[in-house]
Amino acid sequence: MSVNRLLMTMTPFANLDERQINMVASCCEILHFPAGAVIYQQNSPAQKMYIILDGMVSLDDVVDSFTFISYERRGPKGIIGAASLIGQKLYSLTATCLEPTQVIAIDVPRLETIYEQDAEVGFKVMAEVAFIFFKRYERAKTRLYNVFKEIPVRLVCREVALRED
């Protein structure tokens, strides 16, 4: 299947018309990674966003050569590296393939040039990216709640009341 056809079915590009899809496709390429391959490393320049077509990717915070914290796993239709679209200059996590993985790699600087040429493309794509980040925020908030729900409410309320006095 062509990149154009794939983009038509993928967030954040599904709302674009055919002319706009053709513009976006010009800054995309399909890449294949074997299991264990690193797509991008934490603190490396954030130049690309990726849409996973097939496979599974782990997003990890690498603390040192022996310690990492696995935050999320993303599979088909998952987006990684999206923060590069909102001005992040460095990737905040490391993306590692857990199995053979195929992605659409999107060159963000070239995509930003398209936004300058057609503001409607930028508006539509960024509205979808904002929605993606909002959903991620909601998931993170739920996870955080689940961690802290075991703390007795009376204890938390007492600590707040003591600080206010």
C-alpha positions as CSV (number, residue, x, y, z in Angstrom):
1,M,0.0,0.0,0.0
2,S,1.3,3.5,-0.8
3,V,2.2,6.0,1.8
4,N,-0.6,8.3,0.5
5,R,-3.2,5.6,1.1
6,L,-1.8,4.7,4.5
7,L,-1.8,8.4,5.6
8,M,-5.5,8.7,4.7
9,T,-6.4,6.2,7.4
10,M,-4.0,7.4,10.1
11,T,-4.3,10.0,12.8
12,P,-3.3,12.8,12.6
13,F,-3.7,13.0,8.8
14,A,-7.0,11.3,8.1
15,N,-8.9,14.7,7.9
16,L,-6.7,16.0,5.1
17,D,-7.9,16.1,1.5
18,E,-6.1,14.3,-1.3
19,R,-3.9,17.3,-2.3
20,Q,-2.9,17.8,1.3
21,I,-2.1,14.1,1.7
22,N,0.1,14.3,-1.3
23,M,2.0,17.2,0.2
24,V,2.5,15.3,3.5
25,A,3.5,12.1,1.8
26,S,6.4,14.0,0.2
27,C,8.1,14.1,3.6
28,C,7.4,10.5,4.6
29,E,9.1,7.2,4.1
30,I,8.4,3.6,5.2
31,L,11.1,2.1,7.4
32,H,11.6,-1.4,8.7
33,F,13.4,-2.2,12.0
34,P,14.3,-5.6,13.4
35,A,13.5,-6.6,17.0
36,G,15.8,-4.9,19.4
37,A,16.5,-1.9,17.1
38,V,16.4,1.6,18.6
39,I,14.3,3.9,16.5
40,Y,15.5,7.0,18.4
41,Q,17.4,7.6,21.6
42,Q,16.5,9.8,24.6
43,N,18.2,13.2,24.4
44,S,19.0,12.8,20.6
45,P,17.7,15.5,18.2
46,A,13.9,15.1,17.7
47,Q,13.6,15.4,13.9
48,K,11.0,12.7,13.1
49,M,7.6,11.5,14.1
50,Y,6.7,7.9,13.5
51,I,3.4,6.1,12.9
52,I,3.7,2.4,13.6
53,L,2.3,0.2,10.9
54,D,3.2,-3.2,12.2
55,G,5.1,-4.4,15.3
56,M,5.5,-3.1,18.9
57,V,7.7,-0.4,20.3
58,S,8.7,0.2,24.0
59,L,9.1,3.8,25.2
60,D,11.7,3.9,27.9
61,D,13.5,6.4,30.2
62,V,17.1,5.2,30.2
63,V,18.5,6.1,33.6
64,D,21.9,4.4,33.1
65,S,23.3,1.4,31.3
66,F,21.7,-1.0,33.8
67,T,18.4,0.9,34.6
68,F,15.5,1.9,32.5
69,I,11.8,2.7,33.2
70,S,9.4,1.4,30.7
71,Y,6.5,3.9,30.3
72,E,4.5,2.6,27.4
73,R,4.3,0.2,24.6
74,R,2.8,1.3,21.2
75,G,1.6,-1.0,18.5
76,P,-0.1,-0.6,15.1
77,K,-1.4,3.0,14.4
78,G,0.5,4.2,17.5
79,I,2.4,7.5,17.2
80,I,5.8,8.0,18.7
81,G,8.1,11.1,18.6
82,A,5.0,13.4,18.3
83,A,6.6,15.9,20.7
84,S,8.9,16.8,17.8
85,L,5.9,18.5,16.3
86,I,5.4,20.8,19.3
87,G,8.8,22.2,19.5
88,Q,10.7,19.6,21.5
89,K,14.3,19.6,20.3
90,L,15.3,16.3,22.0
91,Y,13.5,13.0,22.4
92,S,12.5,12.5,26.0
93,L,12.4,8.7,25.8
94,T,14.1,5.9,23.9
95,A,12.0,4.0,21.4
96,T,13.0,0.3,21.1
97,C,11.4,-2.3,18.8
98,L,10.2,-5.3,20.8
99,E,9.5,-7.2,17.6
100,P,10.1,-6.5,13.9
101,T,8.5,-3.2,13.3
102,Q,7.4,-1.2,10.2
103,V,6.8,2.6,10.5
104,I,6.0,5.7,8.5
105,A,8.8,8.1,9.3
106,I,7.8,11.8,8.9
107,D,10.4,14.4,8.5
108,V,9.2,17.1,10.9
109,P,11.2,20.1,9.6
110,R,9.8,19.3,6.1
111,L,6.3,18.9,7.5
112,E,6.6,22.4,9.1
113,T,7.5,23.8,5.7
114,I,4.2,22.4,4.4
115,Y,2.4,24.1,7.3
116,E,3.9,27.4,6.1
117,Q,2.7,26.7,2.6
118,D,-0.8,25.6,3.6
119,A,-1.9,26.7,7.1
120,E,-5.0,24.5,6.9
121,V,-2.8,21.4,6.9
122,G,-1.0,22.7,10.0
123,F,-4.2,23.5,11.8
124,K,-5.8,20.1,11.0
125,V,-2.7,18.1,12.0
126,M,-2.0,20.0,15.1
127,A,-5.6,19.8,16.3
128,E,-5.3,16.0,16.0
129,V,-1.9,16.0,17.8
130,A,-3.4,18.1,20.6
131,F,-6.2,15.5,21.0
132,I,-3.5,12.7,21.1
133,F,-1.7,14.6,23.9
134,F,-4.9,15.2,25.8
135,K,-5.8,11.4,25.7
136,R,-2.3,10.6,26.9
137,Y,-2.7,13.1,29.8
138,E,-6.0,11.5,30.8
139,R,-4.3,8.0,30.8
140,A,-1.4,9.3,32.9
141,K,-3.8,11.0,35.3
142,T,-5.7,7.7,35.7
143,R,-2.5,5.8,36.3
144,L,-1.4,8.3,38.9
145,Y,-4.8,8.1,40.6
146,N,-4.5,4.3,40.7
147,V,-1.1,4.6,42.4
148,F,-2.3,7.0,45.1
149,K,-5.8,5.6,45.7
150,E,-4.4,3.2,48.3
151,I,-3.4,6.1,50.6
152,P,-6.1,6.7,53.1
153,V,-8.0,9.9,52.3
154,R,-8.1,10.9,56.0
155,L,-4.3,10.9,56.1
156,V,-4.0,13.1,53.0
157,C,-6.7,15.5,54.3
158,R,-5.0,15.8,57.7
159,E,-1.7,16.7,56.1
160,V,-3.3,19.4,54.0
161,A,-5.2,20.8,57.0
162,L,-2.0,20.9,59.1
163,R,-0.2,22.9,56.4
164,E,-3.0,25.4,56.1
165,D,-2.9,26.2,59.9
